[in-house]
Amino acid sequence: MAKKPRADGNPNIVKLWPTTMLVKRFAHFQKVNPALLELFYQHRDREQRNPEQAYASKDDLQNHYPLHQELGELAEFISKGIVEVATEANRGLWRQGEKVSVTLTGLWFQISNGFSFHEMHVHGNCSWSGVYYVQAGDCSTSPESHRGKQPNGVTRFYGPHMEHMAGGFGDYGNLYLHDNSWDSYPEDGKLCIFPSHIKHMPFPYNGDKDRVIVSFHAQVFNSSGSMSYDYSFNN
Ligand SMILES: [Fe+2]
């Protein structure tokens, strides 16, 4: 097992259990996103949903359009991003040079407007999840852009410390527990991948343009096709 990382400068301190996330922009988003928007609105309109309502497709989008070029390009970009972040999170644990493969167990899109949102949640039966912003619309762009007001359409992530806030004791000694959330500001072409167990919530969104995202979750296998631990919880 890898040695636990120590804080710089003080050999008596051990810092444990950071949360690893990946944020990067898709280099081809200006080509891919318009094609995705066309596909998504066609898909939604075939179901004759009320365009005023928030819409979420079923989570097997990749099976509906296996030959759609831009959706395939996005899925590849997402899969590479999952390998990148999982490699970093498992540094010192994965065997050196081992090839891993990613299975996107769910891929779906959401179109939102009219102050729609989802309650706080986590994703199950997967190790990594994420959001790709196809159209940020009028989402807040920075903390300054919504100062004094609720952010618009921002994705908020809650760290493990959140568990200890309710009814917890707060003083200057545990000020670090208050640093328990992080906001992803939507931008066209921005990808954000996070551990699936991390709680998150999109703030209500309202704007002239719809907020359009792709969501996904994934499992990661090693070269033998196994995703299980080297040890058993039953031993
Ligand atoms: Fe989610």
Residues whose N, C-alpha, C, O or C-beta is under 5 A from the ligand:
A	BS01	LIG	none
